[in-house]
Amino acid sequence: MTLRRTVRYAREDVIGYVTLDRPEARNAMDDALLGGIADALGEAHADAEARVVVLRGAGRVFCAGGDVDDMPRRRDEATYRATRLPIERAIARAVHRLDKPLIAQVHGAAIGGGCVLAALCDLRVAAAGTKFGLPEVRYGTTASLGGIYMIARIVGLGRAFELLYLGESFDATRALALGLVNRVVDADALAADTAALARAIADNFPAELALTRRALLQGLDVDFLAAADLETEAAMRAHLGGDIEAGFARARARVRGAGGER
């Protein structure tokens, strides 16, 4: 049986679209989806006709974060190192080597890893009412994928500590005030407004866009890939500590209490 691909890449004119396509699970992250993100970003990088890339989610939300049914099964260090670490590093590499601007088109919810995915993008356009949050410490794990590295640089160290320590959810209005998103638009206009922004960027010279992106990322004061490795190592250590089992039991209880909402 051929498994359905849970991340798709396609191009419309000069805009490449990476679409998380696991709507039945609110685009929650399992290994297949994470691997698909890295592969699709690789496709976008190789697509010479794409000048700007948009990352978006199919269905009701952008990304609800880690798959609560998948993560607690990953118990031993050898398996973790052989599976999850290479996937997360592949995403960090794919984001870092992409030679064109990357925009997150965020709607519904961007929780945990979903919020991190948005933070890995260069710009973020959010639909009004979108729910954000970084609740990892509530569930016995830590943010990874380079998220700690990027969020601290987007919102500042003090606000990053607050978001990551408390794990509270917040709406798109606060995300805009924090600087976590660049624009908040009406939900009905999200796709059109994001495409218009992408086209406005794409009107510039692609080589110079690539050079600008590279200079911005390389100019950060800590090596991105090394920071991503440190974060993933911390996430692994948190996982191996065992709190993730109780944390995700709490997450499942919240899902049931919300009538299936993640």
N, C-alpha and C positions, 0 to 999 in steps of 0.2 A: 504494500500500500504506500502511495506517495503522500507524504505529509504536506499539508498546506503551508505555503510560505507565509510567515507572520509579519514580515516587513517587505514592502514593495518599493522599488525605485522606478520612476517614470519622469519624462521631461515634457513640459508644455512650453513650446517656443524656447526661450532661453532660461527658463526656470526649471530646475530639477526638484522633484518632490520625493522625499523619503517619508513613507507613510507607515506608521505602526498599525498593523492590521490584525489585531486580536480583540475585536470589539466585544466578543462574548465574555471576555475576562477583563474588560475595561483597560485593555492594552497593558495588563500587568506583566512584569518582567520575569520570564523564565529563561533558561539558558538559550532556547531556540530564538526567542525574540532578541535577546542581547546579541547573539551571534549574527542575527539578521541585520541589526543596526550597523554593525561593523562592515558587513558585506555590502549593504546598500550605500553606505558612505563611500566605500571603495568604488562602487559603480559610479557614483556622482563625481568622484575625483577623476575617474577615467573618461568621463563624458566631456569631450572637448567643446560641445555645443552648449553646455550648461554654464551660465555665468554666475548664477546665484542658486543656492540650495535652500529649500524650505523643509523643515522637519515638522510633521504633523501627525495627528492620531485619528484613526477612523472610529466612528461611533460616537458615544456620548461624551467621552473624555479624551484628553491628550494622553495621559498615562497615570494609572493609579498606584504606581510604584512596584515594589517587589511582590511576587506571587506568593501569597501566604500558604498556599498548598504545596509549593515547590521547595522553598528554602529550608524548612526544618529537617528535611531528609538528608541534607548535605552535612554529615557529621564528622568524618575523619579528615585530618589535615591533608593526607596524601591525595584523596579524591578532590578536595577543595583546590589544592595547588594544581592538580592536573586538569581541572575543568573550569572553575569560575575565574581564577586569576588570569589565565590566557585570554578568556573572553573579554574581561574588563580591560585588560591591557590593549587588546585589539581595538576596542572602542576609543580609548584614549589616543592611540596612534592614529586611527582613522580621522578623528576630529583634528588632531594636531597637524596632520599632513595635508588635509583638504586645502586645495589651492583656490578656493572661492568663498565668498561670504556665506554664512550659515545663519538662517533665521528660524526661530521657533515660532510656530503658529499654535497657540495654546488655548484650549477651551475646556470647559467642564471641571477638570481637576488635573493638577500636576503635583502629586504627592510623593514624598520620598525620592526614589530614583527618577520619577517623572519630573520633579522639580530640578533635580540634578541635570537631567538631560536638557532641560530648557536652559539651565545655567551654562552648559557647555557650548551653547550656540552664541554667536556674536551679538545678535539682537533678539528680543522677545516681544512679540505682539500678542496680547491676551484679550480674550473676550471678557466683557464685563460680567462679573459674577463668578469667574473662575476661582476655584479653591486651590490654594497653595499650602505647602507644609513640608517640614523635614522632621518627621516623627521617629526617626530610627532609634534614638536612645530610649524611647518608650517601649520598644519592642525587642530590646536586647541585641542591637546591632549598631553600626555606625554608617554614616554616609560614605560613599566611595565613588569610583569612576572619575575622579578628579573634581568632584563636586565641592569638597571643602576648600580646595585650592581656588576654584573659580568664584564661589560664593563670597569668600572673604574679600576678594578683589573687586567684586561687583558692588557689595553693600557696605564694605568696611569691616574691620576686625570686630569692633564692639557689637555691631548688629548681627554679624555672623555668629558670634558666641551666643547671643540671645536666641536666634532662630534655631540653632543646633542644640542648645542646652534645654530649651523649653519644649521644643517639638510641637508647638501650637500651630493650628491652621489659621490662615488669614486669606482675605479676599484680594481680588485684583487691584482694588483701590489702594490698599496698603502696600501691595507689591510694587505699584508704581511709585508711591511715596518713598519706599526703601531704595528704589533704583533697580530692583530685581527685574522689572519689566520696563521696556522702553515706551510702549504705547498700550493704552486700553481702549478698545473700540466696542461698538455694539456687536452682540453675538451674530446677528444677521449679516453684518458687514465684515466679519473677521477674514474670511477667505479672500474677498475682493481687496480689502485694505492691505492685507499681507502681500498679495500679488502685486499691488500697486507699489508698495515699498520695494519689493524685490526687483520690479522692472526699473524703478528709479535708480537703484544701485547698479543694475545691469547695464544701464545706459553709459556707465563710465568704462574706462579701458580695463579689460580683464587682467592684463599682466600687472597693472598698477594696483588693482584691487588685491591680487594675490600677494604682491610685495608688501602692501600695507598690512594685510592680515598677518603675514609672517613676522613682520617687524613688531607688531603689537604683541603677539604671543611670545616671541623670543625675548622681548624687552621686559617681560615679567621677571621679578627678582629671584624666583626659584624655578628650577627646571620642572616643567609640567609633568613629564612622564615619571620622574622620580617622585614627585608629590603624589601622583596617582597611585604609584606602587605603594607608598607609605600608607595611603588611605585604605587601599585594598587589604594590605597586611593587617591594619587595625581592625577592619571589618571581619577578616578571617579570625583574628584572635578573639574578638567579641563573640563570634559565632561558636568557636570551640569552647568558650567559657560556659555555654549551656543556657544562658538566659534567653536565647532566641526561641527556645521551645515554649517557655512561659509567655514570652512576648507575643509570639504568633498565635498562641491560644487566646490571648487577650484580643488580638486582631480579629480572629474568627468570631469571637463573641460579639465584637462590635459590628462585624458584617451581618451576623444573624439579627442583632438588635436593630439594625438599620433596614431590615427587610431585604437583605441581599446587596446593599450598597457597600462598596469597598472604601 
